Amino acid sequence: MLAISVSEGLNKPYFLKGIAFKRFGRTNQRITRDELERMILERHKDVLSFEERMFDVDLAEIDELKVRSFVSEVKSARNMDLPYSTVREFLERLGLFSNKPTAAALLCFSRNPQAYFPYAIVKCGRFRNGIADEKEIYGTLLDQVSGALEFLKNHMRVHHLID
């Protein structure tokens, strides 16, 4: 009697003629599209965070005024000194640029983030027997946070000031 043992492979999923399969008991079964996507993402989860994805975009797409404004805001609001010499050096130091800008760099500092992420908007609404006021806020993530806070301030009936 001869027994052969085959260890489970590490390089999943396996393909035959362009179709992905998985082993289930004694049978090979086709993998659904959703399951295939999940397997690939799981396999690469350490290197595929959304924020770190690189985009084939020129560094000129990053708005230097937005970067400088951010550096200034951090200094005044957090009393932190963020050294700044060039856009490229600053983004590289923060891990937002490595030959190409990352998604995070584009969302925070690009001239038009919605050109790359049309779904990256904040929708605000005030309701009173239906929608009484609504606003879509575009721009960088920092612009959106400011805009959402402004919308809230404009629609709050009661406010408290904490010194």
C-alpha positions in Angstrom: 0.0 0.0 0.0 1.2 3.4 -0.9 0.0 6.7 0.7 0.8 10.1 -0.7 0.3 13.2 1.4 0.1 16.6 -0.3 0.4 19.7 1.9 -2.0 22.6 1.4 -0.4 25.1 -0.9 0.4 28.7 0.0 -0.1 30.3 -3.4 -3.9 30.3 -3.5 -6.1 30.5 -5.5 -5.2 27.9 -8.2 -6.3 28.3 -11.8 -6.9 25.9 -14.6 -7.6 27.5 -18.0 -8.3 30.9 -16.4 -10.8 29.5 -13.9 -10.1 29.5 -10.2 -10.8 26.4 -8.2 -10.8 25.3 -4.6 -10.6 21.8 -3.1 -13.7 20.7 -1.2 -13.4 17.1 0.1 -12.6 15.0 -2.9 -13.9 17.5 -5.5 -12.6 20.6 -7.2 -15.2 23.4 -7.1 -15.2 26.7 -9.0 -14.6 29.8 -6.9 -17.2 32.6 -7.2 -16.1 36.0 -8.3 -16.8 37.4 -4.8 -14.9 34.6 -3.1 -12.0 35.1 -5.5 -11.8 38.8 -4.7 -11.9 38.1 -1.0 -9.1 35.5 -1.3 -6.9 37.9 -3.2 -7.5 40.8 -0.9 -6.9 38.6 2.1 -3.6 37.4 0.6 -2.4 40.9 0.0 -4.0 42.7 3.0 -0.6 43.7 4.4 0.4 45.6 1.3 -3.0 46.8 -0.1 -4.3 49.4 2.4 -6.4 51.9 0.5 -4.5 54.9 1.8 -1.2 53.5 0.7 -2.2 52.7 -2.9 -0.1 54.7 -5.4 -1.7 56.7 -8.2 0.0 57.4 -11.5 -0.3 61.2 -11.0 2.2 63.9 -11.3 3.4 65.5 -8.1 2.2 68.9 -9.5 -1.4 67.7 -8.7 -0.6 68.3 -5.0 -1.4 71.8 -4.0 1.5 73.3 -2.2 -0.7 75.9 -0.6 -2.8 73.2 1.0 0.3 71.5 2.3 1.7 74.7 3.8 -1.7 75.5 5.3 -1.7 72.1 6.9 1.8 72.5 8.3 0.7 75.9 9.7 -2.5 74.6 11.2 -0.7 71.7 12.9 1.8 74.2 14.4 -0.8 76.5 15.7 -3.5 74.0 16.8 -1.2 71.2 18.2 1.9 73.3 18.9 3.9 70.8 16.9 6.7 71.7 14.6 6.4 69.9 11.2 9.6 70.6 9.3 8.8 71.6 5.7 11.2 72.2 2.8 9.5 70.8 -0.3 6.2 69.1 -1.1 8.0 66.0 -2.2 10.2 65.8 1.0 7.2 66.5 3.3 5.0 63.8 1.7 7.8 61.3 1.6 8.5 61.9 5.3 4.8 61.2 6.1 4.8 58.1 3.9 2.4 59.7 1.4 4.7 59.7 -1.6 7.2 57.2 -3.1 7.7 58.0 -6.8 3.9 58.5 -6.9 1.4 60.1 -4.5 -0.7 57.8 -2.4 -4.5 57.9 -2.1 -4.1 59.6 1.2 -1.9 62.3 -0.3 -4.5 63.0 -3.0 -7.4 63.0 -0.6 -5.7 65.4 1.7 -3.7 67.7 -0.5 -4.7 67.5 -4.2 -6.2 70.3 -6.2 -9.3 68.2 -7.0 -9.7 65.0 -4.9 -13.0 64.2 -6.5 -11.4 63.8 -9.9 -9.8 60.6 -8.4 -12.4 59.8 -5.8 -15.8 61.1 -7.0 -17.5 59.4 -4.0 -15.3 61.2 -1.5 -17.8 63.8 -0.4 -19.7 64.6 2.8 -23.4 64.9 2.7 -25.1 66.9 5.4 -28.8 67.3 6.0 -31.1 69.0 8.5 -34.5 67.4 8.8 -37.8 68.9 9.9 -40.8 66.9 8.6 -38.5 66.1 5.6 -35.3 67.6 4.4 -35.2 71.3 5.5 -31.6 71.9 4.3 -28.9 69.8 2.7 -25.4 70.3 1.5 -22.8 68.3 -0.3 -19.2 69.2 0.7 -16.4 68.7 -1.7 -12.7 69.3 -1.6 -9.9 67.7 0.5 -10.7 65.7 3.6 -9.7 68.7 5.7 -12.0 70.9 3.7 -14.8 68.5 4.2 -14.3 68.3 8.0 -14.4 72.1 8.2 -17.4 72.3 6.0 -19.3 69.7 8.0 -18.5 71.4 11.3 -19.7 74.8 9.8 -22.9 73.1 8.6 -23.5 71.8 12.2 -22.7 75.2 13.7 -25.2 76.9 11.4 -28.0 74.5 12.3 -27.5 74.0 16.0 -30.3 75.6 18.1 -28.3 75.3 21.3 -24.6 75.7 21.7 -22.1 75.7 24.5 -18.8 77.4 24.6 -16.1 75.6 26.6 -13.0 77.7 27.4 
